[in-house]
């Protein structure tokens, strides 16, 4: 992310307007990396959002995608970063490292299957005992690779009520196969559906209330999100229209759809984060999400462009537990990385004036008295200000960060808190001289 400091003033201004209810724009939900190709699943009452990852230095119209990331949420607005969970390197047979395009994870019998296109090398499958990974390649070869063309991208897998699983995929043509129960092989031929009206790529196959749905990136370019419905899992598909119309405000798109805690959501992607910095086009996309609604006949009501929607938080955030610092609603300018032992993620690139925001934090009626954070800072002499509502809102505590003996030497430190009661947005503002003030692992209130 470039020009970070010069954008902070604008970001604070926008946050203040947002908190005052003047701006209701729904920004991309992940800001510490560029993300694409959202693939959400609900497991154990938590949304697991797998995404592709556009590298920060992707240039022009070429994709630079090496791995797949994982984020989780239980309230739809605060997301915890789990870092990369798989990469093209997990496929020994791949011919190049670039090409980690749109994947999807499905669960069957306690195992998690991740279907991954390796652009130009077909579609592979990984399996894990946990949604967090590690994922391994159980077959050591592509699941599907029609070498005569480059159509084999964007797999979507759905397991029907009778246990039969299907995989659809393809650009510009749509294909499907009938998967075997092992989820890592298929029987029968590859069926070429051809092109549904306006179909481009990124199919998302699911069933709801007895009806089959295929959502997809439609029309080009810009791409909107269209959908078709069918009575049977293998069609015929009847094109129904748009879930989200194409708009000049973005270019590519890619749907992921779930029901969660009584609401329905459509995820997609746009260039809204890149646009904060530049008008120039680079394939550096960001995942967004909006609530969507079904009509009584199962058809879907059109959703306005992401920025014209406002995402409601579905449950309040509990600050009285260990919270990973990489949990946030907004942290533009910050970066996250996995610890070198692969266990956990930390926040870094923390410069003077940066901030990290969580939405809807419930401090309760008695309120918080103490704040503890596990932080590493080579030079110390910096602080974390704790504000309510927005970066200029009430200051309820300040944690002074002393030198910890190195930028990788973590230490718990605490400060008193006063005035944090009831439910507020919580904004941590970082103060100190210059850049890379500290690295942050976790925090909690008492
Ligand atoms: O992210 C790379 C490709 O762009 C995906 O496979 C397509 O769906 C489009 O989003």
Boltz pocket constraint, residues with backbone or C-beta under 6 A from the ligand:
constraints:
  - pocket:
      binder: B
      contacts: [[A, 36], [A, 37], [A, 52], [A, 63], [A, 100], [A, 101], [A, 102], [A, 153], [A, 154], [A, 201], [A, 202], [A, 217], [A, 252], [A, 253], [A, 254]]
      max_distance: 6.0
